Amino acid sequence: MLSELKPIHFSTDLIFPPFDLSTAPSLDRHRGRIREVFEKVRGEKGIEFNELNVHERDGPHLVTRGGSGNVRSYSFLPDRIRARDEWTERTLGEFAREVKEMVDVCFRVFSIPIIVSQSCVIRATAKPHGYEDSREFLFDHGLNISGKRVADLFGRPAHVAGIAIAFPLMKDTPDAHRVRIESYGRDPSLVFLEVSSSFHANPIPANDQDRLEKNLESCYEFMETRVRAFVDSLYETKGEGGQ
């Protein structure tokens, strides 16, 4: 059984009809709007950022750096707004509420009529019960082979072991999910979990920002229920590692 999940990363891409930034005047207007967003979110919403970068190759962005390596950022690309909270110190609800506040301002400043799709990524760690090394757990129960056998086959021990699974859109499900279940490189005693979810079926109009939060919650629920249940079920199997 896995211990309680500890989220370490939240992010979401909000994709809209692209801006034309092919000319200098349009790019200058885009940067001017980002400065306007910076001022409005601070004045109207009380959200502070300590960096405003408008000349970066990966798109202009607002950044705040916190303790323990935490980085909160919003990047403004021609076809999307990307919100990220790396090494997060917040709950999903706190992240989602800030995203909604930011989007409220961005819809108005950029005159965005609709979000055509949304993607979400959530990463977390957890400890597998009964194992000091999550690689042994995943080899024994997930891959049906011992770590020693893997080392013999490849001529060296594995640094990371894991499983990747993709679940496509279906007629009765408006979301797709990609799942990674791996040993955690920073601390092999932990399992690293990642769910990447895409929501394409129903565009999100400007007056329905609660859907942005619901999609984030759906991504987290998929991890907390489906992925956790799958990992817990691996304890019912025993491969070469246990022989």
N, C-alpha and C positions, 0 to 999 in steps of 0.2 A: 504493500500500500504506500502511496505517496503522502508526504507531509503536506501541510497547508502551502498553497502556491504563494510565491513572493514575486509580484510583477516587477520587472526591471525596465520595461520599454513599452510606451504607447506611441502609435503614430497613425495618421490618417491622411489620405490624399482625397481632396474634393475636386472633382474634374468637371470642367465647364466648357462651353464653346470657346475656342482659343482666341486670344487677342492677336492682332497683327502688330508685331514689334519689329518689322523688317526695316523701318526707317528711323532715323535719329529723332525726329519730332515725336513719333509715337512712343519710342523707348523713353524719352525724357518725360512725357506725360505719365507713363507707367511708373517711373521712379518717383515722380511728384505725388502720385496717388499713394504710394507706399509710405512716403513721409506723412501724408495726411492720415493714413491708417495709424501710424505710430503716435501721432498727436491725439487722435480721437479715442483710441483705446485707453490711453493714459488718462485723458480728461473725462470721458464718459463712463468707462468701465473700471477704472482704477487698476489696469493691468500694466505693470512696468516692465520695460526691456532695457538692458544696459548696453546693447549694441544695435545699431541700425546700419546695415551694410547694403549699399545699392549698386555696387560695381563688381560683385562676385560673379564668376563664370557659371556657378551652379544656380544662379538666380538671386535677386535681391532678397534679403531676409532680416527678420528681427530675432535677436538672440538674448537669452538670459542664462548666465552660468551660475550654478549654485554649488553647494558643498558635495563632497563624495563623487565628483565628476559629473554631477547632474547638468544637463544642457537642455533648455527649452527653446524651441525655434519654430518660426513660421517662414517658409520660403514661398516666394511669389513667382511662379513660372507662367509662361504664356497660356497654358491650358489647365492650370490647377493651383490650389493652395495646399501646401504640405505642412502639416503640424506634427511636431515630434517632441517627445519627452524622453530623453535618454538617461538611463540610470535614475529612473523616476523616484521621487520621494512623495508622490501623491497617489490618491486613489483614482480608479478609472472615472468615478463620478466627478471628481474635481477637474480632471483633464477634459472630460466631455463638456462640462459647463463652461470652461474657458474657451474651448473650440467654438461653442455656440455664440459666446459673446464676441469673439473675433469675427466670426462669419457674419453676424449681424452688422458690424461696421463695414466689412469688406463688400457685402452685397450692395450697400448704399454707395460707397466710395467708387467701386469699380462698375457699378450698374450691371451686376451679374444677374441674369434673369432666372437661372436654373442651374442646379447641380445635376449633370447627366449621369454620373456614377460616383461611387465612393469605394475606396479600398481602405482596409484597416489592418494593422499589424500589432499584435500583442505578444510580448515575450515574458516568460516567467521561469523561475527555478523552483525546485522542490527536492526533498531528500527521499530516496527509495528506502523503505524499511528493510532492515536486515543486511544492508550492504554499505561498506565504507567506500567502495569505488563503483560509481554508476556504470562504468564500462563493463564491469563483470556482470552487473544486473542485466544490461542490454544484450551482451553476448549470450549469457545463460538463458534468458527468457525471451528476448526479442528476435535474436538472429540464429538461435539453435546451433551455436558453435562456441567453443571455448576461446578465451583470449589467447591462450597458449597456441592453439591450433592456428589462429589468425597470424600470430607472430611467426610461426613456422612457415606458413604459406607465403607471407610477404617479406620475410627476412628481417623483420623489425617489429617491435610492439606498436600497437595502435595508440595514437594520441587521443582520438575522438572516435566514438562508436555511436551509431544512431540509425533511425528509421525516418523515411520521408514518404508521405502519402498525400495524394491530391484527390479532391472530391469536386466534380464539375457541377455546373448548373443543371438542374432538372426541371421538368415541367411544373412540379408542385413545390419547388424550392427556389426562391429568388436570389440565392447566394451561392458562391463557390468558395471552397476552403483549401488551402495548402497547409500541411502540418509537418513540422520537424520535431523529432524527439531524439535528443542527443545527450551524451555525457557533456558536462559543462567544462570547457577548456580552462576557465579561471579557477575552478574548484571541482576536481573529478568526483568528489563525494556527492555532488548535486546533479540532477537531471535538468537539462535545458529544454524548455518547451516553447515553440513558436507556432502561432496560428496567423496566417495571412488570409483575410476574407475579402471578397469582392461582391459588391451589390450593384448590379447593372439593370435589373428588370424594370424598376420604377424610378424615373427621374424625380429629384427633390426640388420643389418650387421654393421661392424665397420665403414664403409664409409658413413653411413646414420644417423649421430647423430642428424640431424634436426628433425627426427621423435620423438626423446625424448621430444623435446620442443613442437612439435605439439600435442603430447598426453597430456602433461600438460595443454596446451591451450584448448584442447577438454574437459578436466575435469572441468576447470574453466568456459568454455562456458556453459556446462551443468548446472552448478550452477547458473550462471548469467541469463540464458534465461529460461530453463525448470523449475528449482526449484523456481526461483523468480516468474515466471508466475503462478505456482501452489499455492504458498503462497498468492500471490495477489488475486487469484481466491477464496480463502477461505472467503474473505470479502463478497462474494455473498451469503454465507450460514449463517444461524443464528440458534444456537441450544438452549438448555435449559438456557444457561447463559444469553441470551438476552431476555428471556420471563419474 
